[in-house]
């Protein structure tokens, strides 16, 4: 279990239409890591143009909510959360996790609190699909990992390059040029490695990730955005628009 050091900690969640899951996530973090074990100093939820009760549910659970009526895209939501938070260490988690375990926060913080040489931590985990073990993460397996192997082989050790759970030191994260859309998670991984080197990055096994699986037909924009960011970072194409290429 991570223990509180001198550094202040912000946990930030970008959320769009996640009223069904964001409340239990925030409540678990506040109960376990703000109140019971004082590790986290603030929980910030960026409501990215939700049409449901995401903002209300997150606020009632104990988060400070920053709302935008028009969608920013995930990268824009991450940038907004970075500006709205103040912790020296920033943890980002997706807001669609089911049966959330606070280890998703403590596991990412542990290496950062233990060593000043660590600048960034990235989650890995097992993902299921409709009860079939290890068959989740279709865009990861079919698009992201082959792109990483081809263009960024120094990052092949990060088995979940699209993981939305990662953490870093603010002075590093504030230097990033965050891609605006769904490809931001891969862009962060690539850009942090460029800034600090792979030796300052740690992969953390968080066990199993449970979340809402999207229908295959809904994954094309995600795959396109990931492809666009990879090609851009490899110097082979322009950056994507707010929600990926059109």
C-alpha positions as CSV (number, residue, x, y, z in Angstrom):
1,X,0.0,0.0,0.0
2,X,1.3,3.4,-0.9
3,X,2.0,5.8,2.0
4,X,1.6,9.5,2.1
5,X,4.8,11.4,1.4
6,X,5.4,15.1,1.1
7,X,3.9,15.3,-2.4
8,X,0.3,16.4,-2.8
9,X,-1.9,14.1,-4.9
10,X,-4.8,14.8,-7.3
11,X,-6.9,12.1,-8.8
12,X,-8.7,13.2,-12.0
13,X,-11.4,11.5,-14.0
14,X,-12.5,12.5,-17.4
15,X,-16.2,11.5,-17.8
16,X,-18.9,11.7,-20.5
17,X,-22.2,10.0,-19.8
18,X,-20.8,7.9,-17.0
19,X,-23.5,8.4,-14.3
20,X,-23.8,4.7,-13.8
21,X,-20.2,4.2,-12.7
22,X,-18.6,7.5,-11.7
23,X,-20.3,7.7,-8.3
24,X,-19.0,4.5,-6.9
25,X,-15.5,5.3,-8.2
26,X,-15.4,8.7,-6.6
27,X,-17.0,7.4,-3.4
28,X,-14.4,4.7,-3.0
29,X,-11.5,7.1,-3.5
30,X,-12.9,9.6,-1.1
31,X,-13.8,7.0,1.5
32,X,-10.5,5.0,1.4
33,X,-7.9,7.4,0.2
34,X,-9.0,10.9,1.4
35,X,-10.8,10.1,4.7
36,X,-9.6,6.7,6.0
37,X,-6.0,6.8,4.7
38,X,-5.1,10.4,3.9
39,X,-3.2,9.8,0.6
40,X,-5.2,11.8,-1.9
41,X,-5.7,15.5,-1.5
42,X,-8.4,16.1,-4.2
43,X,-10.7,14.3,-6.6
44,X,-11.6,16.2,-9.8
45,X,-14.1,15.0,-12.3
46,X,-14.3,16.7,-15.7
47,X,-17.8,16.3,-17.0
48,X,-17.2,16.3,-20.8
49,X,-20.5,17.4,-22.2
50,X,-22.5,14.6,-20.6
51,X,-26.2,14.3,-21.4
52,X,-26.9,12.3,-18.3
53,X,-26.4,13.0,-14.5
54,X,-22.7,12.5,-14.5
55,X,-21.9,15.9,-12.9
56,X,-24.6,15.6,-10.2
57,X,-23.6,12.0,-9.3
58,X,-19.9,12.8,-9.1
59,X,-20.5,15.9,-7.0
60,X,-22.7,14.0,-4.6
61,X,-20.0,11.3,-4.2
62,X,-17.5,13.9,-3.1
63,X,-15.7,15.1,-6.2
64,X,-15.0,18.6,-7.3
65,X,-16.7,18.8,-10.7
66,X,-15.6,20.9,-13.7
67,X,-18.4,20.8,-16.3
68,X,-18.3,21.7,-20.0
69,X,-21.6,21.8,-21.9
70,X,-19.9,20.9,-25.2
71,X,-17.7,17.9,-25.5
72,X,-13.9,18.6,-25.4
73,X,-12.8,15.1,-26.4
74,X,-10.8,13.0,-24.0
75,X,-7.5,14.9,-24.5
76,X,-9.3,18.2,-23.9
77,X,-10.8,16.7,-20.7
78,X,-7.4,15.6,-19.5
79,X,-6.0,19.0,-20.2
80,X,-8.8,20.7,-18.3
81,X,-8.3,18.4,-15.3
82,X,-4.6,19.2,-15.3
83,X,-5.4,22.9,-15.2
84,X,-8.1,22.5,-12.6
85,X,-6.1,20.4,-10.2
86,X,-3.1,21.3,-8.0
87,X,-1.4,18.1,-6.9
88,X,2.3,17.5,-7.5
89,X,1.4,14.0,-8.5
90,X,-1.6,13.5,-10.8
91,X,-3.4,10.2,-11.3
92,X,-5.8,9.8,-14.2
93,X,-8.4,7.1,-14.2
94,X,-11.3,6.4,-16.6
95,X,-14.8,6.8,-15.2
96,X,-16.4,3.6,-16.7
97,X,-14.8,1.1,-14.3
98,X,-17.0,-1.4,-12.7
99,X,-16.3,-2.8,-9.2
100,X,-13.6,-0.1,-8.8
101,X,-10.8,-1.0,-6.4
102,X,-8.7,1.8,-4.9
103,X,-5.6,-0.1,-5.9
104,X,-6.0,1.5,-9.3
105,X,-4.9,4.7,-7.5
106,X,-2.5,3.3,-4.9
107,X,-0.7,1.0,-7.3
108,X,0.0,3.8,-9.7
109,X,1.2,6.1,-6.8
110,X,3.5,3.6,-5.1
111,X,6.5,3.9,-7.5
112,X,6.2,7.7,-7.6
113,X,6.2,8.0,-3.8
114,X,9.0,5.5,-3.4
115,X,11.5,7.0,-5.8
116,X,12.1,10.5,-7.2
117,X,13.7,8.9,-10.2
118,X,10.2,7.6,-11.4
119,X,8.4,10.2,-13.4
120,X,5.5,8.2,-14.8
121,X,3.5,5.1,-14.1
122,X,1.2,3.2,-16.5
123,X,-1.3,0.5,-15.7
124,X,-1.5,-3.0,-17.2
125,X,-4.2,-5.5,-16.5
126,X,-6.3,-8.4,-17.8
127,X,-9.4,-7.5,-19.7
128,X,-12.3,-9.8,-20.4
129,X,-15.0,-9.7,-23.1
130,X,-18.5,-11.0,-22.4
131,X,-17.1,-13.4,-19.8
132,X,-14.2,-14.6,-22.0
133,X,-10.9,-14.1,-20.2
134,X,-8.3,-12.0,-21.9
135,X,-10.4,-11.2,-25.0
136,X,-11.0,-7.6,-24.2
137,X,-9.0,-4.7,-25.5
138,X,-9.7,-5.2,-29.2
139,X,-8.4,-1.9,-30.4
140,X,-5.3,-2.4,-28.2
141,X,-4.5,-5.9,-29.7
142,X,-5.4,-5.1,-33.3
143,X,-4.2,-1.5,-33.7
144,X,-2.2,-0.1,-30.8
145,X,0.2,-2.9,-30.0
146,X,1.1,-3.5,-33.7
147,X,1.7,0.2,-34.2
148,X,3.9,0.4,-31.1
149,X,5.9,-2.6,-32.2
150,X,6.4,-1.1,-35.7
151,X,7.1,2.5,-34.8
152,X,8.0,2.7,-31.1
153,X,9.7,-0.7,-30.3
154,X,11.2,0.8,-27.1
155,X,7.7,0.9,-25.7
156,X,6.8,-2.7,-26.4
157,X,7.1,-3.6,-22.8
158,X,3.9,-1.6,-22.0
159,X,1.3,-4.2,-22.6
160,X,-1.7,-1.9,-22.4
161,X,-0.6,1.2,-24.3
162,X,-4.2,2.5,-24.4
163,X,-4.8,2.1,-20.7
164,X,-6.6,5.1,-19.3
165,X,-5.1,4.7,-15.9
166,X,-1.7,6.4,-15.4
167,X,0.0,8.9,-13.2
168,X,2.9,11.3,-13.3
169,X,4.7,14.2,-11.8
170,X,3.0,17.5,-12.7
171,X,6.1,19.1,-14.0
172,X,6.4,16.4,-16.6
173,X,2.7,16.2,-17.5
174,X,2.4,19.9,-18.0
175,X,5.0,19.7,-20.8
176,X,2.8,17.3,-22.9
177,X,1.0,18.2,-26.0
178,X,-2.1,16.2,-25.3
179,X,-3.9,14.8,-28.4
180,X,-7.5,16.0,-28.4
181,X,-9.4,12.8,-28.9
182,X,-9.4,9.1,-28.2
183,X,-5.7,8.6,-29.1
184,X,-4.5,10.7,-26.2
185,X,-3.6,7.7,-24.0
186,X,-1.1,6.4,-26.6
187,X,0.2,9.9,-27.3
188,X,0.9,10.4,-23.6
189,X,2.9,7.2,-23.4
190,X,5.0,8.1,-26.5
191,X,5.5,11.7,-25.4
192,X,6.5,10.9,-21.8
193,X,9.1,8.5,-23.1
194,X,10.5,11.2,-25.3
195,X,10.7,13.6,-22.4
196,X,12.1,11.5,-19.6
197,X,13.2,8.2,-21.1
198,X,11.8,4.7,-20.6
199,X,14.0,4.2,-17.6
200,X,11.9,6.8,-15.7
201,X,8.7,5.0,-16.5
202,X,7.1,2.1,-14.6
203,X,4.4,-0.4,-15.6
204,X,2.1,-1.4,-12.8
205,X,0.0,-4.6,-12.8
206,X,-3.4,-3.7,-11.4
207,X,-5.0,-7.1,-11.8
208,X,-8.2,-7.2,-13.8
209,X,-10.1,-4.3,-15.4
210,X,-13.8,-4.4,-15.6
211,X,-15.7,-1.8,-17.7
212,X,-18.4,-1.3,-20.2
213,X,-17.4,-3.1,-23.5
214,X,-18.5,-1.3,-26.6
215,X,-20.0,-3.0,-29.6
216,X,-17.5,-3.7,-32.4
217,X,-19.2,-1.1,-34.7
218,X,-18.5,1.6,-32.1
219,X,-14.7,1.0,-32.0
220,X,-13.9,2.4,-35.5
221,X,-13.5,6.0,-34.3
222,X,-11.3,4.8,-31.5
223,X,-9.1,2.8,-33.8
224,X,-8.8,5.7,-36.3
225,X,-7.8,8.2,-33.6
226,X,-5.2,5.8,-32.2
227,X,-3.8,5.3,-35.7
228,X,-3.7,9.0,-36.4
229,X,-1.8,9.8,-33.2
230,X,0.7,7.0,-33.8
231,X,1.4,8.2,-37.4
232,X,1.7,11.8,-36.2
233,X,4.2,10.9,-33.5
234,X,6.1,8.8,-36.0
235,X,6.2,11.9,-38.3
236,X,4.0,10.2,-40.9
237,X,0.7,12.2,-40.7
238,X,-1.2,15.1,-39.2
239,X,-2.6,15.2,-35.7
240,X,-6.3,14.1,-35.4
241,X,-9.3,16.4,-34.8
242,X,-11.1,16.7,-31.4
243,X,-12.6,13.2,-31.7
244,X,-10.3,11.6,-34.1
245,X,-10.0,11.8,-37.9
246,X,-13.0,12.3,-40.1
